Amino acid sequence: MTQDILFNVDGAIATITLNRPQKLNAVTPEMADAIVAAVDECNDSDSIRCVILTGAGERSFCAGSDIKELDTYKTPWQFRNRPDYCDAFRALLKPTICAVNGYALGGGLETAMSCDIRIASDNAQFAAPEIKLGWIGGGGMAAHLMHSIGASNAALMLMTGDPITAEKALAWGLISEVVPQTELLARARAIADAIAARAPIAAETAKADLKAAVSMPLDKAIEYERDLQTICFATADAAEGRAAFKEKRQPVFNRR
């Protein structure tokens, strides 16, 4: 794995760090391959229950793809079919928290929106600047922005390419919290610890349920949710939760 991607597991929490701060953590093809490998490891692990994604340094979470690398693709079709880091993060089965420190631009914004929970430092900025270079985002930019901040706000970001502040991102619903930069990773870890303490099958099922809520008609989404609930209800963790409730103690969820 390239040193431009750091992968660390501490207890039930995995952290993926984009580690190219001198280039604002812009993603190269080698980094994209490493991200895919890290995601596969998280999905294959029974012990990892939550994943934190962040960027090294104080200036930038991720400035998207390294523009200088884009001309290395021989054809537009090869570019279209490249391993995509946003697709990789969307393929994570475990709950994901994105801790945005500084710039989240282009593919960096798409990457953040590919995670389940987004928190940001007070110096964070978010933008879809591709239009300023003659193209648009291709990692789910429009769809994610539409669902997160609504049509008008999404159009404003997509059609101007101009950045918004962390405070505006919070007001628009793009992120859940704004914290001082010095507290960002600690806050992400606190949220991850809370999720990791929950029943792992239920946590992963909640993620699947949220995806269904976005992509299915309402009646089908509710039907799917009912099926997922039934699956969870049949697990050993659910039995432990019911027993703990009766016995007036905290449940211990260590089964899969």
Salt bridges, closest charged atoms under 4 A:
ASP10 OD2 - ARG189 NH1 3.37
ASP46 OD1 - ARG256 NE 3.19
ASP66 OD2 - ARG20 NH1 2.74
ASP84 OD1 - ARG82 NH2 3.51
ASP87 OD1 - ARG90 NH2 2.56
ASP116 OD2 - LYS207 NZ 3.06
ASP162 OD1 - LYS132 NZ 3.01
GLU177 OE2 - ARG187 NH2 2.67
ASP193 OD1 - ARG189 NE 2.94
GLU204 OE2 - ARG256 NH2 3.13
GLU223 OE1 - LYS220 NZ 3.67
ASP237 OD1 - ARG255 NH1 3.98
GLU240 OE2 - ARG249 NH1 2.74
GLU247 OE1 - ARG249 NE 2.58
